[in-house]
């Protein structure tokens, strides 16, 4: 069976040779840059084994890397949960049938999306330490400022993701729910938003990765996270570059694990929610899929209405 290229023509022999040559040239350039960087660092003594060992030995992990990583993951985890709650709440309001609620939520979401997260951190740190010192310990003001700033900014982004995800659903989803007697609010709550969450799962996890990375901005306001502890490690042993490289590798590993988790969840959810359609002429299968989804939506809606009647 021959492979069909729908969006572009298959490259011919001449094009394949050009692509191969370009790949080799790019690989040689990358290798040359890496060799040049290594030699430049070695000339400055930065490739000395003891400098790297002091950045990864037991003392570095116990006293610097693990405490910093703990604070980073703790702040990021709290910010993820709170931003999802914030995003679902205001995303639901942005889809509400009441116009005034849509306007209020739109203003709030657009405001926090427009303000840089670092500006939010600096402002909240100043506000907490100056005006809420009797409620929040000034020593913890940076910690709370990071969490609240990440929540407001990323929650606003998630709210927009929810709105866009619901709007991207086929119109038959809401029509099927309304046809069996559900209100617009119940259609959003039980039918549209759950499906939108499944569809936007990759975007959600990408936003979680951004939350984890943006937690490093707390270094500016004195938050004791992985970057700050890495700086302390480098200052103590004279290996700042090595300590920062180790911190960067830790961030890369955690973010890669999050991406892999998102892909796994997306595959499992897609296999559970996808309708069974016959493969045929392009353009026919999506219509059949929509019909299956509409029938499933109507069945779920009828079950919800029956539960409400029993109550």
GIRATA-V356901 format. One record per backbone hydrogen bond with DSSP energy under -0.5 kcal/mol. NH is the residue of the N-H (numbers start at 1). CO is the residue of the C=O. Records with the same first field share a line. If there is no record, write none. Layout:
NH=CO  CO
This chain:
6=4
16=12
17=13
18=14
19=15
20=16
21=17
22=18
23=19
24=20
25=21
26=22
27=23
28=24
29=25
30=26
31=27
32=28
33=29
34=30
35=31
36=32
37=33
38=34
39=35
40=36
41=37
42=38
43=39
44=40
45=42
46=41
48=45
51=48
52=48
53=49
54=50
55=51  52
56=52  53
57=53
61=57
62=58
63=59
64=60
65=60
66=61
68=64
69=65
70=66
71=67
72=68
73=69
74=70
75=71
76=72
77=73
78=74
79=75
80=76
81=77
82=78
83=79
84=80
85=81
86=82
87=83
88=84
89=85
90=86
91=87
92=88
93=89
94=90
95=91  92
96=93
99=97
102=98
103=99
104=100
105=101
106=102
107=103
108=104
109=105
110=106
111=107
112=108
113=109
114=110
115=111
120=116
121=117
122=118
123=119
124=120
125=121
126=122
127=123
128=124
129=125
130=126
131=127
132=127  128
135=132
136=132
140=137
141=137  138
144=140
145=141
146=142
147=143
148=144
149=145
150=146
151=147
152=148
153=149
154=150
155=151
156=152
157=153
158=154
159=155
160=156
161=157
162=158
163=159
164=160
165=161
166=162
167=163
168=164
169=166
173=170
174=170
175=171
176=172
177=173
178=174
179=175
180=176
181=178
182=177
187=183
188=184
189=185
190=186
191=187
192=187
193=188
195=191
196=192
197=193
198=194
199=195
200=196
201=198
204=200
205=201
206=202
207=203
208=204
209=205
210=206
211=207
212=208
213=209
214=210
215=211
216=213
217=214
218=215
219=216
220=217
221=218
222=219
223=218
225=223
226=68
229=225
230=226
231=227
232=228
233=229
234=230
235=231
236=232
237=233
238=234
239=234
243=239
244=240
245=241
246=242
247=243
248=244
249=245
250=246
251=247
252=248
253=249
254=250
255=251
256=252
257=253
258=254
259=255
260=256
261=257
262=258
263=259
264=260
265=261
266=262
267=263
268=264
269=265
270=266
271=267
272=268
273=269
274=270
277=275
280=278
284=281
285=281
287=283
288=284
289=285
290=286
291=287
292=288
293=289
294=290
295=291
296=292
297=293
298=294
299=295
300=296
301=297
302=298
303=299
304=300
305=301
306=302
307=303
308=304
309=305
310=306
311=307
